[in-house]
C-alpha cells in the first residue's frame, strides 16, 4: 500500500473518531459539590463530546434506574447513546464502545481510580474499565 493511501486512511479514521465524539451528546449526573466529577466533564469536553450536566445531591436513584451494579459504583453516572458510563472512564474507551457497539449496558471505572481522567492524582495507579450487561455480568473492557 502506498504511503499516501496509509496517511489518508489514518486521517479518515481520526476524523471519523472526532466526528463521532462531536456528534454524541453525554448527559452526566453528578453532585454539585464533587470536584473530580467536574474534571471528568472537562476531560470529555476536551475530547470533543457535547456534555450536559445534571446536578443533584443524591444520584443513587439514577444509578438504580439505569441498572448500575452496586459493586461498580463511582461518584458520577453518565448516559451516552444508550450506554451507561459509571465513573472516570477515559474518553478513548467510550469512543471504542461507540465504535464497536457491543451488547452491553455500559462501562464503569469502579471506585475512584487515582490515575483515571478527572482524578489525575497518581499516574502509576493501575485500574480496569469494566463492561457490564443488563444482568450485572462483568468483563474487563480495558486496562490502564
LINSULDA-V990350 format. One record per residue. N is the residue number from 1. RES is the residue in one letter. PSI is psi in whole degrees, 0 to 359 (NA if undefined). Layout:
# LINSULDA-V990350
((N | RES | PSI) (N | RES | PSI))
This chain:
# LINSULDA-V990350
((1 | X | 135) (2 | X | 152) (3 | X | 317) (4 | X | 329) (5 | X | 319) (6 | X | 314) (7 | X | 318) (8 | X | 319) (9 | X | 318) (10 | X | 317) (11 | X | 318) (12 | X | 319) (13 | X | 315) (14 | X | 320) (15 | X | 320) (16 | X | 325) (17 | X | 317) (18 | X | 319) (19 | X | 321) (20 | X | 314) (21 | X | 316) (22 | X | 330) (23 | X | 354) (24 | X | 122) (25 | X | 142) (26 | X | 130) (27 | X | 123) (28 | X | 127) (29 | X | 122) (30 | X | 162) (31 | X | 144) (32 | X | 347) (33 | X | 2) (34 | X | 111) (35 | X | 321) (36 | X | 330) (37 | X | 317) (38 | X | 323) (39 | X | 325) (40 | X | 320) (41 | X | 316) (42 | X | 322) (43 | X | 315) (44 | X | 316) (45 | X | 318) (46 | X | 338) (47 | X | 17) (48 | X | 3) (49 | X | 148) (50 | X | 117) (51 | X | 130) (52 | X | 127) (53 | X | 132) (54 | X | 113) (55 | X | 131) (56 | X | 147) (57 | X | 323) (58 | X | 110) (59 | X | 5) (60 | X | 318) (61 | X | 327) (62 | X | 313) (63 | X | 316) (64 | X | 315) (65 | X | 324) (66 | X | 355) (67 | X | 29) (68 | X | 119) (69 | X | 138) (70 | X | 321) (71 | X | 348) (72 | X | 6) (73 | X | 153) (74 | X | 199) (75 | X | 342) (76 | X | 161) (77 | X | 137) (78 | X | 158) (79 | X | 131) (80 | X | 116) (81 | X | 44) (82 | X | 354) (83 | X | 150) (84 | X | 135) (85 | X | 116) (86 | X | 117) (87 | X | 203) (88 | X | 55) (89 | X | 130) (90 | X | 147) (91 | X | 324) (92 | X | 323) (93 | X | 324) (94 | X | 320) (95 | X | 316) (96 | X | 315) (97 | X | 313) (98 | X | 329) (99 | X | 316) (100 | X | 332) (101 | X | 51) (102 | X | 162) (103 | X | 84) (104 | X | 161) (105 | X | 324) (106 | X | 195) (107 | X | 153) (108 | X | 144) (109 | X | 86) (110 | X | 145) (111 | X | 218) (112 | X | 76) (113 | X | 129) (114 | X | 339) (115 | X | 5) (116 | X | 157) (117 | X | 131) (118 | X | 332) (119 | X | 301) (120 | X | 39) (121 | X | 318) (122 | X | 106) (123 | X | 350) (124 | X | 354) (125 | X | 115) (126 | X | 143) (127 | X | 161) (128 | X | 145) (129 | X | 127) (130 | X | 133) (131 | X | 144) (132 | X | 149) (133 | X | 182) (134 | X | 340) (135 | X | 358) (136 | X | 5) (137 | X | 142) (138 | X | 153) (139 | X | 156) (140 | X | 126) (141 | X | 320) (142 | X | 151) (143 | X | 134) (144 | X | NA))
